[in-house]
Amino acid sequence: MHLKSLLVVGLASVLLGLPARAHLAITTNITFERQISRIFSRRCISCHRPGGAAFSMLSYQDVRPWAKIIEREVLARRMPPWGPVKGFAEFRDDPSLTAEEIEQISRWVEGGAPDGDSRKLLAPVISGESAKLPPRARKLEIEDRVVMNRGVDVIAILPVSLPERGTVMVTATRPDGSVEPLLWVDSFRMGFAQPFWYRRPPHLPSGSRIEVVAPSTSRVTLFLK
């Protein structure tokens, strides 16, 4: 293509808002092969894989077209999706990115999203569910409140019915007045509902009162032993 034609195409791209066909300058030593693929393997590919719930993130070729969108979603902490509000109760298997991981992804994207040496790329590890119900675990579904007639350990909690983008808070008050936070989800998407497994199952003695507080009717299931 002649220089004049290139200038015309470039000007049209600017005026029409079309994407330019230029590679971003590489200004970072963070690469997909060395750091980013490992983050995605730990946090993302249980859903982002062929046959999964979303586009694949197994290879650089899969990820590169989505780089800016990935950066935006992780900076907003919308991805990976995780319902419980942090600090209200402690759960296992939280896939949320650490501050360091978010910074690395952002620096990688802003630095040109380099690939690295694909020959050194580690094989991703797709793990299954790590938490399983113990034998004879029983379920307790709560819509409003209930007083326990015996002592129990709460091993997990599952939102069962909640308005889309709804909010619910579940607490337990022991007979001595101490309060145990069980779950708080805000702007929750029921498509991401799953059992949330406590890191240290709280013990609730007989007489403890469990309450579900929500703007509208909501139900949760407790898994007890």
PyMOL commands that set and color helices and strands:
alter all, ss='L'
color gray80, all
select helices_A, chain A and resi 3-16+32-43+60-75+99-110+118-120+190-192
alter helices_A, ss='H'
color red, helices_A
select strands_A, chain A and resi 138-142+145-147+152-161+166-173+179-188+196-197+203-204+209-213+219-224
alter strands_A, ss='S'
color yellow, strands_A
deselect
rebuild
show_as cartoon
